[in-house]
Amino acid sequence: MALVEECGAVERINEYFIATEIFIKKDQREMFVNYLRTPTGRFGWLKKKYEVKCQSESENGSSDEEYEFDLLAM
């Protein structure tokens, strides 16, 4: 998770959350570590993964509200 934080995806934001979800799969971890070379590229990839997940759930009638963090609770 050090590379996740290094690219700007800190705890309590969507990109950090999605990393915890997708890194369960080895191929997703390897893609992030081995093929994405810059912090900007890594963050963009996490952002896109989150957007795709939310879009997919919206199309299936699910809500993405459960993935939004309450930053006011900090």
N, CA, C and O atoms as a Tinker XYZ file with bonds, in Angstrom:
   296  protein
     1  N      0.816000   -1.193000    0.000000    73     2
     2  CA     0.000000    0.000000    0.000000    64     1     3
     3  C      0.863000    1.262000    0.000000    63     2     4     5
     4  O      0.348000    2.372000   -0.133000    81     3
     5  N      2.151000    1.090000    0.147000    73     3     6
     6  CA     3.042000    2.261000    0.135000    64     5     7
     7  C      2.971000    2.996000   -1.197000    63     6     8     9
     8  O      2.952000    4.227000   -1.224000    81     7
     9  N      2.930000    2.247000   -2.312000    73     7    10
    10  CA     2.831000    2.890000   -3.623000    64     9    11
    11  C      1.495000    3.597000   -3.803000    63    10    12    13
    12  O      1.415000    4.609000   -4.499000    81    11
    13  N      0.466000    3.077000   -3.189000    73    11    14
    14  CA    -0.853000    3.706000   -3.256000    64    13    15
    15  C     -0.797000    5.073000   -2.575000    63    14    16    17
    16  O     -1.252000    6.076000   -3.123000    81    15
    17  N     -0.236000    5.088000   -1.382000    73    15    18
    18  CA    -0.129000    6.351000   -0.651000    64    17    19
    19  C      0.834000    7.316000   -1.340000    63    18    20    21
    20  O      0.611000    8.526000   -1.351000    81    19
    21  N      1.895000    6.774000   -1.908000    73    19    22
    22  CA     2.891000    7.596000   -2.597000    64    21    23
    23  C      2.290000    8.344000   -3.793000    63    22    24    25
    24  O      2.732000    9.444000   -4.124000    81    23
    25  N      1.303000    7.759000   -4.426000    73    23    26
    26  CA     0.701000    8.415000   -5.589000    64    25    27
    27  C     -0.394000    9.402000   -5.190000    63    26    28    29
    28  O     -0.982000   10.059000   -6.049000    81    27
    29  N     -0.668000    9.507000   -3.899000    73    27    30
    30  CA    -1.643000   10.485000   -3.439000    64    29    31
    31  C     -2.955000    9.910000   -2.962000    63    30    32    33
    32  O     -3.842000   10.652000   -2.540000    81    31
    33  N     -3.090000    8.610000   -3.022000    73    31    34
    34  CA    -4.322000    7.970000   -2.571000    64    33    35
    35  C     -4.182000    7.628000   -1.089000    63    34    36    37
    36  O     -3.704000    6.553000   -0.725000    81    35
    37  N     -4.600000    8.548000   -0.260000    73    35    38
    38  CA    -4.482000    8.360000    1.180000    64    37    39
    39  C     -5.780000    7.797000    1.740000    63    38    40    41
    40  O     -6.822000    7.824000    1.086000    81    39
    41  N     -5.697000    7.290000    2.956000    73    39    42
    42  CA    -6.885000    6.737000    3.602000    64    41    43
    43  C     -8.029000    7.736000    3.558000    63    42    44    45
    44  O     -7.827000    8.950000    3.604000    81    43
    45  N     -9.226000    7.196000    3.467000    73    43    46
    46  CA   -10.476000    7.951000    3.497000    64    45    47
    47  C    -10.837000    8.608000    2.169000    63    46    48    49
    48  O    -11.770000    9.410000    2.121000    81    47
    49  N    -10.123000    8.288000    1.092000    73    47    50
    50  CA   -10.578000    8.761000   -0.212000    64    49    51
    51  C    -10.895000    7.547000   -1.076000    63    50    52    53
    52  O    -10.435000    6.439000   -0.800000    81    51
    53  N    -11.675000    7.763000   -2.111000    73    51    54
    54  CA   -12.172000    6.670000   -2.950000    64    53    55
    55  C    -11.065000    5.843000   -3.577000    63    54    56    57
    56  O    -11.185000    4.621000   -3.671000    81    55
    57  N     -9.992000    6.486000   -4.006000    73    55    58
    58  CA    -8.915000    5.763000   -4.674000    64    57    59
    59  C     -8.204000    4.802000   -3.718000    63    58    60    61
    60  O     -7.775000    3.727000   -4.136000    81    59
    61  N     -8.077000    5.164000   -2.480000    73    59    62
    62  CA    -7.486000    4.267000   -1.479000    64    61    63
    63  C     -8.417000    3.085000   -1.241000    63    62    64    65
    64  O     -7.988000    1.932000   -1.187000    81    63
    65  N     -9.690000    3.397000   -1.100000    73    63    66
    66  CA   -10.676000    2.344000   -0.879000    64    65    67
    67  C    -10.658000    1.315000   -2.008000    63    66    68    69
    68  O    -10.634000    0.110000   -1.759000    81    67
    69  N    -10.669000    1.801000   -3.247000    73    67    70
    70  CA   -10.717000    0.861000   -4.365000    64    69    71
    71  C     -9.453000    0.009000   -4.416000    63    70    72    73
    72  O     -9.502000   -1.152000   -4.823000    81    71
    73  N     -8.326000    0.578000   -4.007000    73    71    74
    74  CA    -7.088000   -0.211000   -3.959000    64    73    75
    75  C     -7.248000   -1.382000   -2.996000    63    74    76    77
    76  O     -6.801000   -2.490000   -3.293000    81    75
    77  N     -7.876000   -1.152000   -1.853000    73    75    78
    78  CA    -8.058000   -2.250000   -0.902000    64    77    79
    79  C     -8.977000   -3.329000   -1.468000    63    78    80    81
    80  O     -8.858000   -4.502000   -1.114000    81    79
    81  N     -9.882000   -2.933000   -2.335000    73    79    82
    82  CA   -10.796000   -3.893000   -2.958000    64    81    83
    83  C    -10.130000   -4.687000   -4.091000    63    82    84    85
    84  O    -10.259000   -5.910000   -4.153000    81    83
    85  N     -9.431000   -4.000000   -4.968000    73    83    86
    86  CA    -8.921000   -4.675000   -6.163000    64    85    87
    87  C     -7.592000   -5.387000   -5.932000    63    86    88    89
    88  O     -7.250000   -6.300000   -6.683000    81    87
    89  N     -6.835000   -4.988000   -4.907000    73    87    90
    90  CA    -5.544000   -5.629000   -4.682000    64    89    91
    91  C     -5.672000   -7.007000   -4.044000    63    90    92    93
    92  O     -4.669000   -7.675000   -3.793000    81    91
    93  N     -6.884000   -7.426000   -3.786000    73    91    94
    94  CA    -7.107000   -8.794000   -3.334000    64    93    95
    95  C     -6.685000   -9.759000   -4.448000    63    94    96    97
    96  O     -6.237000  -10.876000   -4.189000    81    95
    97  N     -6.840000   -9.300000   -5.683000    73    95    98
    98  CA    -6.477000  -10.117000   -6.845000    64    97    99
    99  C     -5.025000   -9.844000   -7.245000    63    98   100   101
   100  O     -4.619000   -8.696000   -7.428000    81    99
   101  N     -4.266000  -10.913000   -7.375000    73    99   102
   102  CA    -2.843000  -10.812000   -7.692000    64   101   103
   103  C     -2.593000  -10.066000   -9.001000    63   102   104   105
   104  O     -1.677000   -9.248000   -9.076000    81   103
   105  N     -3.387000  -10.335000  -10.025000    73   103   106
   106  CA    -3.156000   -9.693000  -11.319000    64   105   107
   107  C     -3.344000   -8.179000  -11.251000    63   106   108   109
   108  O     -2.655000   -7.431000  -11.945000    81   107
   109  N     -4.276000   -7.731000  -10.416000    73   107   110
   110  CA    -4.489000   -6.292000  -10.256000    64   109   111
   111  C     -3.311000   -5.636000   -9.527000    63   110   112   113
   112  O     -2.883000   -4.540000   -9.889000    81   111
   113  N     -2.791000   -6.315000   -8.499000    73   111   114
   114  CA    -1.613000   -5.806000   -7.784000    64   113   115
   115  C     -0.420000   -5.716000   -8.719000    63   114   116   117
   116  O      0.309000   -4.724000   -8.723000    81   115
   117  N     -0.229000   -6.767000   -9.514000    73   115   118
   118  CA     0.910000   -6.786000  -10.426000    64   117   119
   119  C      0.805000   -5.693000  -11.487000    63   118   120   121
   120  O      1.816000   -5.094000  -11.852000    81   119
   121  N     -0.375000   -5.430000  -11.975000    73   119   122
   122  CA    -0.576000   -4.365000  -12.950000    64   121   123
   123  C     -0.158000   -3.028000  -12.340000    63   122   124   125
   124  O      0.577000   -2.260000  -12.960000    81   123
   125  N     -0.623000   -2.759000  -11.144000    73   123   126
   126  CA    -0.323000   -1.501000  -10.464000    64   125   127
   127  C      1.180000   -1.345000  -10.219000    63   126   128   129
   128  O      1.746000   -0.284000  -10.482000    81   127
   129  N      1.811000   -2.378000   -9.726000    73   127   130
   130  CA     3.228000   -2.312000   -9.342000    64   129   131
   131  C      4.159000   -2.354000  -10.547000    63   130   132   133
   132  O      5.126000   -1.595000  -10.603000    81   131
   133  N      3.885000   -3.224000  -11.506000    73   131   134
   134  CA     4.846000   -3.483000  -12.578000    64   133   135
   135  C      4.643000   -2.695000  -13.862000    63   134   136   137
   136  O      5.603000   -2.483000  -14.603000    81   135
   137  N      3.434000   -2.259000  -14.146000    73   135   138
   138  CA     3.179000   -1.649000  -15.448000    64   137   139
   139  C      2.843000   -0.173000  -15.407000    63   138   140   141
   140  O      2.941000    0.517000  -16.422000    81   139
   141  N      2.453000    0.312000  -14.257000    73   139   142
   142  CA     2.171000    1.735000  -14.124000    64   141   143
   143  C      3.401000    2.380000  -13.509000    63   142   144   145
   144  O      3.752000    2.090000  -12.366000    81   143
   145  N      4.051000    3.247000  -14.258000    73   143   146
   146  CA     5.383000    3.721000  -13.889000    64   145   147
   147  C      5.414000    4.992000  -13.047000    63   146   148   149
   148  O      6.373000    5.203000  -12.304000    81   147
   149  N      4.415000    5.829000  -13.138000    73   147   150
   150  CA     4.477000    7.117000  -12.448000    64   149   151
   151  C      3.377000    7.224000  -11.394000    63   150   152   153
   152  O      2.343000    6.566000  -11.508000    81   151
   153  N      3.592000    8.042000  -10.377000    73   151   154
   154  CA     2.532000    8.255000   -9.395000    64   153   155
   155  C      1.253000    8.794000  -10.032000    63   154   156   157
   156  O      0.154000    8.406000   -9.636000    81   155
   157  N      1.386000    9.673000  -11.006000    73   155   158
   158  CA     0.207000   10.210000  -11.694000    64   157   159
   159  C     -0.540000    9.108000  -12.429000    63   158   160   161
   160  O     -1.769000    9.053000  -12.391000    81   159
   161  N      0.192000    8.238000  -13.092000    73   159   162
   162  CA    -0.422000    7.112000  -13.796000    64   161   163
   163  C     -1.113000    6.163000  -12.845000    63   162   164   165
   164  O     -2.209000    5.680000  -13.132000    81   163
   165  N     -0.486000    5.892000  -11.723000    73   163   166
   166  CA    -1.087000    4.998000  -10.732000    64   165   167
   167  C     -2.368000    5.587000  -10.155000    63   166   168   169
   168  O     -3.380000    4.896000  -10.035000    81   167
   169  N     -2.317000    6.864000   -9.801000    73   167   170
   170  CA    -3.507000    7.501000   -9.230000    64   169   171
   171  C     -4.640000    7.530000  -10.253000    63   170   172   173
   172  O     -5.792000    7.262000   -9.915000    81   171
   173  N     -4.314000    7.855000  -11.499000    73   171   174
   174  CA    -5.326000    7.876000  -12.556000    64   173   175
   175  C     -5.971000    6.519000  -12.756000    63   174   176   177
   176  O     -7.177000    6.429000  -12.988000    81   175
   177  N     -5.173000    5.462000  -12.668000    73   175   178
   178  CA    -5.676000    4.101000  -12.824000    64   177   179
   179  C     -6.639000    3.762000  -11.690000    63   178   180   181
   180  O     -7.705000    3.193000  -11.925000    81   179
   181  N     -6.261000    4.113000  -10.455000    73   179   182
   182  CA    -7.144000    3.864000   -9.312000    64   181   183
   183  C     -8.447000    4.649000   -9.448000    63   182   184   185
   184  O     -9.526000    4.131000   -9.162000    81   183
   185  N     -8.336000    5.884000   -9.882000    73   183   186
   186  CA    -9.517000    6.730000  -10.068000    64   185   187
   187  C    -10.457000    6.106000  -11.097000    63   186   188   189
   188  O    -11.668000    6.044000  -10.887000    81   187
   189  N     -9.887000    5.645000  -12.209000    73   187   190
   190  CA   -10.694000    5.024000  -13.260000    64   189   191
   191  C    -11.331000    3.732000  -12.766000    63   190   192   193
   192  O    -12.498000    3.473000  -13.060000    81   191
   193  N    -10.596000    2.925000  -12.029000    73   191   194
   194  CA   -11.140000    1.682000  -11.477000    64   193   195
   195  C    -12.348000    1.975000  -10.578000    63   194   196   197
   196  O    -13.355000    1.268000  -10.625000    81   195
   197  N    -12.232000    3.017000   -9.768000    73   195   198
   198  CA   -13.337000    3.386000   -8.888000    64   197   199
   199  C    -14.552000    3.834000   -9.709000    63   198   200   201
   200  O    -15.681000    3.430000   -9.432000    81   199
   201  N    -14.307000    4.669000  -10.714000    73   199   202
   202  CA   -15.404000    5.156000  -11.556000    64   201   203
   203  C    -16.111000    4.008000  -12.267000    63   202   204   205
   204  O    -17.339000    3.989000  -12.347000    81   203
   205  N    -15.348000    3.055000  -12.781000    73   203   206
   206  CA   -15.932000    1.910000  -13.481000    64   205   207
   207  C    -16.770000    1.071000  -12.516000    63   206   208   209
   208  O    -17.860000    0.618000  -12.865000    81   207
   209  N    -16.257000    0.869000  -11.309000    73   207   210
   210  CA   -17.000000    0.100000  -10.310000    64   209   211
   211  C    -18.325000    0.793000   -9.978000    63   210   212   213
   212  O    -19.368000    0.143000   -9.920000    81   211
   213  N    -18.283000    2.092000   -9.764000    73   211   214
   214  CA   -19.501000    2.836000   -9.426000    64   213   215
   215  C    -20.490000    2.836000  -10.586000    63   214   216   217
   216  O    -21.695000    2.690000  -10.379000    81   215
   217  N    -19.985000    3.000000  -11.797000    73   215   218
   218  CA   -20.859000    3.005000  -12.969000    64   217   219
   219  C    -21.529000    1.644000  -13.130000    63   218   220   221
   220  O    -22.725000    1.564000  -13.410000    81   219
   221  N    -20.768000    0.596000  -12.956000    73   219   222
   222  CA   -21.306000   -0.749000  -13.080000    64   221   223
   223  C    -22.393000   -0.998000  -12.048000    63   222   224   225
   224  O    -23.433000   -1.577000  -12.361000    81   223
   225  N    -22.154000   -0.563000  -10.824000    73   223   226
   226  CA   -23.147000   -0.759000   -9.774000    64   225   227
   227  C    -24.386000    0.087000  -10.010000    63   226   228   229
   228  O    -25.496000   -0.336000   -9.686000    81   227
   229  N    -24.210000    1.277000  -10.570000    73   227   230
   230  CA   -25.361000    2.129000  -10.875000    64   229   231
   231  C    -26.239000    1.490000  -11.940000    63   230   232   233
   232  O    -27.467000    1.536000  -11.861000    81   231
   233  N    -25.600000    0.899000  -12.929000    73   231   234
   234  CA   -26.353000    0.238000  -13.999000    64   233   235
   235  C    -27.082000   -0.992000  -13.494000    63   234   236   237
   236  O    -28.103000   -1.388000  -14.056000    81   235
   237  N    -26.559000   -1.602000  -12.433000    73   235   238
   238  CA   -27.182000   -2.788000  -11.868000    64   237   239
   239  C    -28.162000   -2.453000  -10.753000    63   238   240   241
   240  O    -28.691000   -3.351000  -10.097000    81   239
   241  N    -28.404000   -1.169000  -10.536000    73   239   242
   242  CA   -29.356000   -0.762000   -9.522000    64   241   243
   243  C    -28.772000   -0.614000   -8.138000    63   242   244   245
   244  O    -29.508000   -0.347000   -7.188000    81   243
   245  N    -27.464000   -0.780000   -7.994000    73   243   246
   246  CA   -26.821000   -0.596000   -6.696000    64   245   247
   247  C    -26.464000    0.868000   -6.519000    63   246   248   249
   248  O    -26.396000    1.629000   -7.484000    81   247
   249  N    -26.243000    1.238000   -5.297000    73   247   250
   250  CA   -25.856000    2.612000   -4.990000    64   249   251
   251  C    -24.389000    2.665000   -4.632000    63   250   252   253
   252  O    -23.870000    1.752000   -3.990000    81   251
   253  N    -23.706000    3.741000   -5.045000    73   251   254
   254  CA   -22.305000    3.893000   -4.687000    64   253   255
   255  C    -22.145000    4.652000   -3.377000    63   254   256   257
   256  O    -21.024000    4.965000   -2.976000    81   255
   257  N    -23.251000    4.950000   -2.710000    73   255   258
   258  CA   -23.185000    5.705000   -1.465000    64   257   259
   259  C    -22.359000    4.983000   -0.416000    63   258   260   261
   260  O    -21.700000    5.636000    0.394000    81   259
   261  N    -22.373000    3.657000   -0.405000    73   259   262
   262  CA   -21.629000    2.927000    0.603000    64   261   263
   263  C    -20.126000    3.130000    0.456000    63   262   264   265
   264  O    -19.383000    2.862000    1.400000    81   263
   265  N    -19.663000    3.589000   -0.684000    73   263   266
   266  CA   -18.238000    3.782000   -0.914000    64   265   267
   267  C    -17.775000    5.204000   -0.680000    63   266   268   269
   268  O    -16.574000    5.470000   -0.703000    81   267
   269  N    -18.685000    6.109000   -0.460000    73   267   270
   270  CA   -18.314000    7.497000   -0.212000    64   269   271
   271  C    -18.014000    7.658000    1.267000    63   270   272   273
   272  O    -18.818000    7.287000    2.123000    81   271
   273  N    -16.861000    8.208000    1.550000    73   271   274
   274  CA   -16.454000    8.398000    2.921000    64   273   275
   275  C    -16.993000    9.711000    3.460000    63   274   276   277
   276  O    -17.077000   10.701000    2.733000    81   275
   277  N    -17.345000    9.719000    4.690000    73   275   278
   278  CA   -17.820000   10.930000    5.350000    64   277   279
   279  C    -16.626000   11.686000    5.891000    63   278   280   281
   280  O    -16.163000   11.419000    7.000000    81   279
   281  N    -16.132000   12.617000    5.118000    73   279   282
   282  CA   -14.955000   13.376000    5.512000    64   281   283
   283  C    -15.226000   14.286000    6.691000    63   282   284   285
   284  O    -14.290000   14.724000    7.361000    81   283
   285  N    -16.487000   14.580000    6.956000    73   283   286
   286  CA   -16.824000   15.413000    8.106000    64   285   287
   287  C    -16.604000   14.675000    9.412000    63   286   288   289
   288  O    -16.482000   15.297000   10.467000    81   287
   289  N    -16.551000   13.371000    9.347000    73   287   290
   290  CA   -16.365000   12.553000   10.561000    64   289   291
   291  C    -14.918000   12.529000   11.017000    63   290   292   293
   292  O    -14.604000   11.985000   12.075000    81   291
   293  N    -14.051000   13.109000   10.232000    73   291   294
   294  CA   -12.622000   13.091000   10.584000    64   293   295
   295  C    -12.344000   13.910000   11.820000    63   294   296
   296  O    -11.196000   14.004000   12.253000    81   295
